[in-house]
Amino acid sequence: MDVRRRYADLGIDVDAAFKALRKVSLSLHCWQGDDVGGFEKSNAELEGGGIQTTGNYPGKARTAAELQRDMEAAYALIPGNHRLNLHAIYGEFGRRHVDRNEIDPEHFKGWAEWSRNRGVPVDFNATCFSHPLACDGFTLSSKDPKKRDFWIEHVKRCRGITDFFAANQEGESVHNTWIPDGFKDKQADLYGHRRILMDALDEIFSVKYPEERVKDAVESKLFGIGSESAVIGSHEFYLGYAITRGKMLCLDMGHFHPTESVADKISAILQFQDAFLLHVSRPVRWDSDHVAILNDELRDLANELVRCGALGKSRLGLDFFDASINRIGAWALGARATLKALLLALLEPREAMLRYEEAGNNFARLALLEETKTMPFGLLWDEYCESAGVPTDRELIDTVMQYERDVLANRD
């Protein structure tokens, strides 16, 4: 039987699903390309309060030009038009050391030019880690006013750079704030640190930018290395802050307890907020930021986005980094897995499922979901890739390895 006919028999319009997916723009994270090193002159990997990566696969980007070239290679493997998610440590700072509280749009003009030339909109992130003033595990919630003011100024400047990118691309740019603050062991004043964080954020956001240009998000976490006992910016803290301050909540798939469902949170948050930011990642026993794959968690997330009518309201970013495999391949796999999950969700026989559910026929609803698991989705995915002029899954390995031979193998 014709593939499209099988879906049509379930009341599914394949062309409509393709059309909806083409509107999705993922924000590809630059830090997969160099293992979260950045281009500051100080060696970020040796500084305190850092982000841990494992592996030493050859060919990582060492300059902005190399990173841009690698990202262009990755975009060419991903169907659709997508964005760039840039961290503050990836500015072009020249020979002079520029500390985090000194950065400004001047250091990102090269990225802005690349963005215009390539038609790739940019989102931005403050970098509140891998720095001597993050060594003790506190930044915006620090009780040391000098240290806290340093990080407040950094995030303020990052929001200004976000506005710079928004103006450059004549559209919105998302700024996300994540901090590593927390306690390794038992604490005596968690309340005090959270009050300080709230006040620091209020000061940061007292600087106003047009809401249609700068979209502010705040990102929570359950625990981290060095903050096993308590994280200041917990989910509950940022949920309350985002709702009361009109900011977007960022949900990272790796930042919750392994038994928690991020997908389940979507319909709840949408009762109180119109939009949110999602970071697609894959935790393995903890927030290990493995490359996203088409697993149950990602499929559940995509299903909820579509079922809640939130696909056009959410902002989707990738957030993983694996230094043990080809980095361009990692970008491609994670992005393509996310798009596959969304396409599967768009191909779900929702109307039939709802009819069964509202009639109380839970058996039929479950049986229909089981039937969709054996539908010939792979053939439609190949068609979607071919229509976008990118490799199919069968062609992906050869394409990535050819780039490795031609470009990555020549880097020291």
VOGU-3710 file (C-alpha; in Angstrom, 3 decimals, decimal comma):
1> mdvrrryadl> 0,000/0,000/0,000  1,156/3,552/-0,715  2,824/5,093/2,352  0,771/8,266/2,294  -2,413/6,242/1,853  -1,713/4,354/5,070  -1,517/7,633/6,954  -4,545/9,034/5,135  -6,566/6,023/6,280  -5,939/7,225/9,835
11> gidvdaafka> -7,052/10,738/8,932  -3,527/12,151/8,762  -2,469/14,767/6,188  1,239/14,177/5,513  1,665/17,409/3,572  0,190/19,395/6,457  2,645/17,712/8,838  5,558/18,571/6,542  4,371/22,169/6,316  4,139/22,497/10,090
21> lrkvslslhc> 7,595/21,005/10,607  9,185/23,401/8,106  8,176/26,248/10,424  10,220/24,799/13,298  13,535/26,522/13,887  15,938/24,825/16,296  18,638/26,863/18,024  21,894/24,928/17,547  24,279/25,323/20,461  27,752/26,492/19,511
31> wqgddvggfe> 29,404/24,763/22,481  29,127/21,273/20,960  31,777/22,373/18,455  34,629/22,976/20,901  33,639/21,176/24,113  32,496/24,343/25,928  35,930/25,938/25,754  35,171/29,333/24,241  37,617/31,859/22,848  38,725/33,771/25,908
41> ksnaeleggg> 42,486/33,925/26,265  42,345/32,285/29,680  41,994/28,518/29,527  38,351/28,050/30,503  38,816/24,313/30,947  41,207/24,945/33,841  39,184/27,638/35,578  36,884/27,019/38,524  33,135/26,554/38,330  33,409/24,958/34,919
51> iqttgnypgk> 31,409/22,579/32,750  32,705/19,048/32,459  33,179/17,370/29,099  34,728/13,967/28,471  36,622/12,721/25,455  39,254/14,107/23,135  38,008/13,369/19,623  40,250/15,117/17,091  39,227/18,157/15,089  37,497/20,492/17,542
61> artaaelqrd> 37,105/24,119/16,514  39,828/26,449/17,809  38,676/29,776/16,385  35,424/31,502/15,528  36,088/30,924/11,827  36,554/27,179/12,351  33,465/26,980/14,527  31,399/28,847/11,940  32,611/26,523/9,187  31,746/23,461/11,270
71> meaayalipg> 28,302/24,807/12,071  27,648/25,481/8,393  28,535/21,842/7,725  26,064/20,788/10,424  23,256/23,026/9,118  23,700/21,402/5,698  22,782/18,053/7,280  19,607/19,251/9,005  16,353/19,854/7,112  14,839/23,287/7,684
81> nhrlnlhaiy> 16,079/26,744/8,597  17,620/26,974/12,031  19,218/29,345/14,525  22,473/29,660/16,456  22,673/29,548/20,255  25,804/31,472/21,247  27,484/31,709/24,657  29,268/34,846/25,831  32,687/33,150/25,948  32,631/32,798/22,154
91> gefgrrhvdr> 33,269/36,466/21,385  36,227/37,547/19,273  38,358/39,305/21,864  41,630/39,794/19,993  44,916/39,822/21,869  43,643/41,724/24,902  42,045/39,872/27,783  38,439/41,015/28,117  36,768/40,008/31,361  33,117/39,007/31,478
101> neidpehfkg> 31,991/42,336/32,949  33,588/44,195/30,026  32,143/42,431/26,992  29,999/44,410/24,562  28,568/44,113/21,019  31,955/45,074/19,543  33,224/41,605/20,430  30,426/39,942/18,463  30,432/41,944/15,238  32,019/39,028/13,397
111> waewsrnrgv> 29,210/36,742/14,512  26,634/39,351/13,487  28,160/39,590/10,014  28,206/35,802/9,717  24,587/35,712/10,888  23,486/38,178/8,189  25,457/36,497/5,431  24,221/33,007/6,285  20,681/33,959/7,276  21,091/32,310/10,692
121> pvdfnatcfs> 19,434/34,229/13,576  21,327/34,250/16,873  20,195/33,576/20,447  22,524/34,387/23,332  23,560/33,195/26,796  25,440/34,738/29,682  28,379/32,528/30,718  28,329/32,329/34,522  30,805/29,460/34,811  34,427/28,554/33,942
131> hplacdgftl> 35,764/31,648/35,679  37,819/32,344/38,837  34,850/34,222/40,342  32,739/31,067/40,061  35,204/28,896/41,972  33,259/28,783/45,233  30,011/27,814/43,501  28,236/31,182/43,747  27,663/33,937/41,184  24,415/35,942/41,193
141> sskdpkkrdf> 23,471/34,551/44,607  26,845/35,257/46,209  26,889/37,025/49,558  30,068/38,805/48,448  28,759/42,070/46,926  31,824/42,600/44,702  31,522/39,141/43,216  27,751/39,448/42,845  28,053/42,862/41,166  30,574/41,398/38,717
151> wiehvkrcrg> 28,075/38,770/37,571  25,143/41,180/37,559  27,116/43,432/35,218  28,016/40,445/33,029  24,394/39,372/32,578  23,311/42,969/31,966  25,864/43,248/29,189  24,775/39,918/27,732  21,202/41,151/27,493  22,507/44,214/25,664
161> itdffaanqe> 24,368/41,962/23,246  21,157/39,986/22,784  19,392/43,195/21,789  22,269/43,908/19,389  21,690/40,555/17,683  17,924/41,104/17,607  18,409/44,418/15,803  20,947/42,844/13,453  18,525/40,102/12,399  15,421/42,302/12,559
171> gesvhntwip> 13,627/39,833/14,797  13,695/38,368/18,261  16,661/36,932/20,105  16,332/34,754/23,200  18,626/35,388/26,157  18,872/32,520/28,624  20,279/32,811/32,143  21,651/29,749/33,897  23,931/29,884/36,928  25,760/27,027/38,708
181> dgfkdkqadl> 25,102/28,354/42,219  24,541/25,789/44,936  25,814/23,854/47,933  27,903/20,713/47,844  26,826/19,706/51,343  24,342/20,675/54,056  23,607/24,388/54,225  22,363/26,844/56,839  20,920/29,666/54,724  19,365/28,479/51,471
191> yghrrilmda> 16,610/31,064/51,928  19,132/33,896/52,116  20,879/32,918/48,887  17,567/32,615/47,053  16,514/36,059/48,268  19,829/37,456/47,000  19,319/35,747/43,629  15,827/37,194/43,315  17,090/40,696/44,032  20,003/40,273/41,598
201> ldeifsvkyp> 17,674/39,144/38,823  15,342/42,057/39,516  18,274/44,444/39,123  19,346/42,771/35,884  15,862/42,943/34,396  15,352/46,537/35,506  17,067/47,397/32,220  14,231/47,224/29,713  14,410/46,130/26,087  11,551/45,835/23,586
211> eervkdaves> 9,761/42,574/24,396  9,367/41,761/20,723  13,185/41,786/20,407  14,672/40,416/23,625  13,062/37,286/25,060  14,408/36,586/28,544  14,453/33,042/29,909  15,617/31,598/33,245  16,831/28,005/33,551  16,583/25,743/36,585
221> klfgigsesa> 18,510/22,648/37,614  18,062/19,895/40,193  21,743/19,393/41,046  25,216/19,581/39,584  28,792/18,625/40,326  29,610/20,731/43,374  25,945/21,497/44,077  24,710/18,046/44,998  22,830/19,124/48,123  21,028/22,229/46,871
231> vigshefylg> 20,810/24,423/43,793  19,817/28,042/44,392  17,999/28,368/41,052  15,686/25,391/41,466  12,648/24,636/39,300  10,281/25,969/41,937  12,283/29,173/42,323  12,398/29,944/38,611  8,811/28,855/38,013  7,667/31,414/40,560
241> yaitrgkmlc> 10,056/34,033/39,259  9,087/33,547/35,602  5,355/33,731/36,312  5,556/36,778/38,585  8,087/38,656/36,434  6,781/37,798/32,975  9,883/35,857/31,882  10,112/32,617/29,945  10,845/29,455/31,868  13,579/27,262/30,405
251> ldmghfhpte> 13,128/23,513/30,842  16,256/21,453/30,187  15,565/17,735/29,698  18,584/16,838/31,824  17,910/19,161/34,742  15,323/17,136/36,614  15,122/13,920/38,603  15,411/10,857/36,333  11,836/9,837/37,177  10,384/13,269/36,353
261> svadkisail> 8,752/13,849/32,975  9,592/17,180/31,376  6,812/16,484/28,869  4,270/16,396/31,695  5,238/19,928/32,756  4,304/21,518/29,429  0,522/21,443/29,760  0,791/22,693/33,347  3,046/25,635/32,526  0,862/26,637/29,583
271> qfqdafllhv> -1,992/27,299/31,988  0,012/30,259/33,316  2,470/31,221/30,565  2,114/31,674/26,815  5,654/30,648/25,861  8,662/28,800/27,202  12,136/27,651/26,204  13,072/23,976/25,931  16,612/22,610/25,940  16,795/19,219/24,253
281> srpvrwdsdh> 19,348/16,922/25,829  19,691/13,309/27,015  20,693/12,534/30,586  22,237/9,141/31,295  21,703/8,588/35,043  22,364/12,300/35,609  22,649/15,575/33,703  25,350/14,195/31,417  24,289/16,083/28,269  24,502/13,122/25,914
291> vailndelrd> 23,563/13,646/22,270  19,792/13,609/21,829  18,373/10,498/20,173  14,858/9,422/19,242  13,998/7,886/22,606  10,743/7,765/24,555  11,492/10,940/26,507  12,029/12,993/23,362  8,938/11,521/21,704  6,828/12,293/24,774
301> lanelvrcga> 8,101/15,877/24,751  7,269/16,329/21,064  3,830/14,749/21,508  2,946/17,178/24,275  4,145/20,171/22,271  1,860/19,213/19,404  -1,109/18,051/21,517  -1,027/21,312/23,514  -0,791/23,445/20,399  2,510/24,763/21,774
311> lgksrlgldf> 4,782/24,091/18,814  4,456/27,670/17,624  4,785/29,057/21,160  7,878/27,221/22,330  11,487/27,994/21,547  13,571/24,885/21,013  17,294/24,814/21,674  19,780/21,950/21,728  22,019/21,564/24,754  24,419/18,637/24,743
321> fdasinriga> 28,137/18,183/24,226  30,078/15,018/23,564  33,827/15,278/23,053  34,171/11,567/22,337  32,551/11,541/18,868  32,604/13,565/15,666  31,149/16,921/16,707  29,444/17,731/13,401  27,807/14,307/13,528  26,666/15,015/17,090
331> walgaratlk> 24,939/18,235/16,011  23,280/16,469/13,096  22,110/13,458/15,105  20,626/15,538/17,910  18,874/18,013/15,647  17,540/15,337/13,309  16,282/13,266/16,261  14,399/16,309/17,552  12,830/16,939/14,150  11,938/13,257/13,787
341> alllallepr> 10,162/13,324/17,139  8,214/16,408/16,087  7,262/14,877/12,744  6,080/11,705/14,469  3,968/13,862/16,770  2,519/15,777/13,827  1,634/12,445/12,191  -0,253/11,222/15,248  -3,953/10,428/14,603  -5,037/12,950/17,194
351> eamlryeeag> -8,684/13,332/16,160  -9,304/9,594/16,275  -7,511/9,326/19,616  -9,663/12,099/21,068  -12,858/10,469/19,842  -11,949/7,207/21,540  -10,832/8,977/24,723  -13,965/11,079/25,035  -16,120/8,019/24,383  -14,345/6,229/27,223
361> nnfarlalle> -12,891/3,628/24,834  -9,437/3,480/26,367  -8,647/0,158/24,688  -9,126/1,629/21,211  -7,056/4,681/22,100  -4,180/2,488/23,277  -4,491/0,143/20,293  -4,321/3,105/17,907  -1,161/4,349/19,589  0,332/0,873/19,190
371> etktmpfgll> -0,576/0,816/15,500  1,283/4,071/14,883  4,517/2,487/16,138  4,735/0,227/13,085  3,728/2,806/10,486  6,325/3,371/7,704  7,621/6,605/9,189  11,185/6,134/7,931  10,102/6,460/4,317  8,367/9,750/5,039
381> wdeycesagv> 11,421/11,040/6,912  13,573/10,227/3,885  11,109/12,088/1,678  11,219/15,082/4,004  15,032/15,145/3,968  15,196/14,808/0,196  12,698/17,643/-0,254  14,952/19,824/1,911  18,083/18,864/-0,015  19,860/17,206/2,913
391> ptdrelidtv> 21,195/13,645/3,265  18,908/10,817/4,308  19,862/8,731/7,335  21,535/6,200/5,057  23,698/8,940/3,548  24,513/10,755/6,774  27,519/8,712/7,919  29,388/9,010/4,625  28,732/12,756/4,459  29,992/13,402/7,997
401> mqyerdvlan> 33,080/11,228/7,564  33,950/12,959/4,290  33,981/16,320/6,113  36,197/14,766/8,767  38,682/13,612/6,145  38,626/16,907/4,238  38,596/19,389/7,149  38,815/18,031/10,689  41,757/15,705/10,081  43,877/18,681/9,066
411> rd> 43,576/20,370/12,473  46,322/19,789/15,002
//
